[in-house]
Amino acid sequence: MTFVPTPRAELPSIAELFESTAESQQALLSYLFYQQEVTSGFLTVVADLYRRLGGKTAGGFWTWADDALAPGTMRVLITGTTARRILLSRTDADANPVDLQGFGPGKSVVLMDDPGTPPVTAFRQYLVTSSLTDHGTWWQFDATRTATFGRQDTPTNGTRINLLFS
């Protein structure tokens, strides 16, 4: 096999190459912007839907905690591919007591950003697989992650999180 160079006259000019690259980058950025808008809109609709369920759900806002479980904090421990252990203070971040008596296997938990500071960027849904374990000032229960949407990074310590129970 021999190399046959392309004649110089058939190569695109620097201006043509720049224009082609600029067009493709603009198309890519437009797509990414559109995708971000759709994701944000979807998560806002999910947050609104759960708010409208009224008496069928309970919930509140907790603060993500990396270590000790203080009043108003929560965290999620990864125990398997989709298995999670959720640790939750009995009072939310606004010092409101939250009663989860009767909450257990088959119920669902939705974790998302605080929609008071839009846009919502993360949504996770869990199916509860164990009974509540009462540790006095906090609860513990196991769950399986069933749905995710948006940014799924672990929240930084102190991030306000919205939890909905149904």
C-alpha positions in Angstrom: 0.0 0.0 0.0 1.4 3.4 -0.9 0.5 6.7 0.5 -1.1 9.1 -2.0 -1.3 12.6 -0.6 -4.5 14.6 -1.2 -3.8 17.5 -3.6 -3.5 20.8 -1.8 -6.3 22.3 -3.9 -8.9 19.8 -2.5 -8.2 20.5 1.2 -10.4 23.0 3.0 -9.0 26.4 3.7 -8.3 27.5 7.2 -11.4 29.7 7.1 -13.6 26.8 5.8 -12.2 24.6 8.6 -12.8 27.2 11.2 -16.4 27.8 10.0 -17.2 24.1 10.0 -15.8 23.6 13.5 -17.6 26.7 14.8 -20.9 25.4 13.4 -20.6 22.0 15.0 -19.6 23.4 18.4 -22.5 25.8 18.3 -24.9 22.9 17.5 -23.4 20.8 20.4 -23.7 23.7 22.9 -27.3 24.4 21.7 -28.1 20.7 22.3 -26.5 20.7 25.8 -28.4 23.9 26.7 -31.7 22.4 25.5 -31.0 19.2 27.5 -30.3 21.2 30.6 -33.6 23.1 30.2 -35.6 19.9 29.7 -34.0 18.3 32.8 -34.7 21.3 34.9 -38.3 21.5 33.7 -38.9 17.8 34.4 -37.5 18.0 38.0 -39.6 21.1 38.7 -42.7 19.3 37.5 -41.8 16.3 39.8 -41.4 18.6 42.8 -44.7 20.3 42.0 -46.5 17.0 41.6 -45.4 15.7 45.0 -46.4 19.0 46.6 -49.9 18.7 45.1 -50.4 15.2 46.5 -51.6 16.9 49.7 -52.5 14.5 52.5 -51.1 11.5 50.8 -47.5 12.5 51.5 -45.5 13.8 54.4 -42.1 15.4 54.1 -39.9 18.2 54.9 -36.4 19.6 54.6 -33.3 18.1 56.2 -29.6 19.1 56.0 -27.2 16.5 54.5 -24.7 15.3 57.1 -21.5 13.5 56.3 -20.9 12.2 59.9 -22.8 12.5 63.2 -26.6 12.6 62.9 -27.6 15.8 64.7 -31.2 17.2 64.8 -32.4 18.3 61.4 -29.9 16.2 59.5 -30.0 13.1 57.3 -27.7 10.9 55.1 -27.9 8.0 52.8 -25.4 5.1 53.0 -24.6 3.0 50.0 -24.9 -0.7 51.0 -25.1 -2.3 47.5 -25.6 -1.5 43.8 -29.1 0.0 44.4 -29.4 -0.8 48.1 -29.3 2.1 50.5 -29.6 2.7 54.3 -31.3 6.0 55.1 -30.6 7.7 58.4 -33.0 10.5 59.3 -33.4 12.9 62.3 -36.8 12.8 63.9 -37.0 16.6 63.4 -36.5 18.3 60.1 -34.1 21.2 59.4 -36.7 23.7 60.5 -37.0 21.9 64.0 -40.5 20.5 63.1 -41.1 17.0 64.5 -41.9 14.5 61.7 -44.0 11.4 62.6 -43.3 8.4 60.3 -45.2 5.9 62.4 -46.8 3.4 60.0 -44.1 4.1 57.4 -42.4 0.9 56.2 -41.9 -1.6 53.4 -43.6 -0.8 50.2 -43.6 3.0 50.8 -41.6 5.4 48.8 -39.2 8.2 49.5 -38.2 10.9 47.1 -35.0 12.9 47.7 -34.4 16.1 45.8 -32.9 19.5 46.0 -34.7 22.2 47.9 -37.2 23.5 45.3 -37.3 26.8 47.1 -34.0 27.6 45.4 -34.7 26.5 41.8 -33.9 24.8 39.6 -34.1 21.3 41.0 -31.0 19.5 39.8 -31.3 16.1 41.4 -34.1 13.6 41.9 -33.9 10.1 43.5 -36.7 7.8 44.4 -36.4 4.9 46.8 -38.7 2.0 47.7 -38.5 1.2 51.4 -37.6 -2.5 52.1 -37.4 -2.6 55.9 -39.3 -1.4 58.9 -38.3 1.8 60.7 -35.7 1.3 63.4 -36.2 3.9 66.1 -33.0 5.2 67.6 -34.6 7.7 69.9 -33.7 11.0 68.1 -33.4 9.5 64.6 -34.7 6.7 62.4 -33.0 4.2 60.2 -34.5 2.2 57.3 -33.3 0.3 54.2 -34.5 1.1 50.7 -33.8 0.3 47.1 -33.1 3.1 44.7 -35.7 2.8 41.9 -35.3 6.0 39.9 -32.8 8.8 39.4 -32.8 11.9 37.3 -30.4 14.9 37.0 -27.2 15.4 38.9 -26.4 12.5 41.2 -23.3 13.7 43.1 -23.4 13.3 46.8 -24.5 16.6 48.3 -21.9 18.6 50.2 -22.2 18.6 54.0 -24.8 21.1 55.0 -26.9 21.1 51.8 -30.6 21.5 52.3 -32.5 18.4 51.0 -36.2 18.0 50.4 -37.6 14.6 51.3 -41.1 13.4 50.5 -42.7 10.2 51.9 -45.7 8.4 50.4 
